[in-house]
């Protein structure tokens, strides 16, 4: 999972969701719209490149 890119790209909708939860501790169902916006944003964040796709360079011999 790629949490850091999502945290960076979707900070605003996530903060709105957190604020909603703070204001509606007893009835979190009121935050459905904020959850939807955050998840919609998170789905648009591209996954990180797999380690197999990254070409590595051998270390120089010492």
DRENKOL-665872 format. One line per field, with one value per residue (C-alpha): y, x, z; residue number from 1. Coordinates in Angstrom, 3 decimals. Layout:
<pts>
north: (Y/...)
east: (X/...)
up: (Z/...)
num: (NUM/...)
</pts>
This chain:
<pts>
north: (0.000/3.483/5.541/8.446/9.512/9.326/11.401/14.038/14.116/13.836/15.854/18.265/15.703/13.610/16.607/17.369/13.761/13.958/17.240/15.706/12.766/15.128/17.047/13.931/11.391/9.945/9.698/9.089/8.207/11.942/11.869/9.653/12.478/13.284/9.598/9.409/12.442/11.059/7.612/9.167/11.130/8.102/6.009/8.554/8.371/6.160/3.175/3.334/1.588/-1.984/-2.764/-5.121/-2.213/-0.135/-0.813/-1.101/-0.341/-2.682/-1.126/-0.391/-2.881/-1.486)
east: (0.000/1.220/0.135/2.582/1.623/-2.053/-1.422/0.305/-2.144/-5.320/-4.457/-7.364/-10.188/-8.644/-8.482/-12.136/-12.997/-11.054/-12.760/-16.160/-15.346/-14.334/-17.595/-19.759/-18.197/-21.590/-22.874/-20.008/-22.487/-22.817/-19.306/-20.184/-19.675/-16.212/-15.258/-16.465/-14.367/-11.262/-11.641/-12.291/-9.047/-7.090/-8.216/-6.675/-3.215/-1.032/0.596/4.333/6.579/7.272/10.839/11.177/10.517/13.320/16.653/19.449/23.097/25.685/27.909/31.455/34.073/36.271)
up: (0.000/-0.750/2.267/2.012/-1.539/-0.544/2.591/0.491/-2.413/-0.347/2.744/2.342/2.027/4.813/7.146/6.352/7.230/10.521/11.416/10.691/12.964/15.768/15.423/15.118/17.486/18.407/14.839/12.437/9.688/9.118/7.629/4.662/2.151/3.557/3.403/-0.205/-1.194/0.497/-1.088/-4.482/-4.139/-2.887/-5.858/-8.239/-6.628/-8.839/-7.127/-6.510/-8.975/-7.991/-6.874/-9.850/-12.209/-10.710/-12.352/-9.839/-10.384/-8.840/-6.216/-7.398/-6.208/-3.476)
num: (1/2/3/4/5/6/7/8/9/10/11/12/13/14/15/16/17/18/19/20/21/22/23/24/25/26/27/28/29/30/31/32/33/34/35/36/37/38/39/40/41/42/43/44/45/46/47/48/49/50/51/52/53/54/55/56/57/58/59/60/61/62)
</pts>
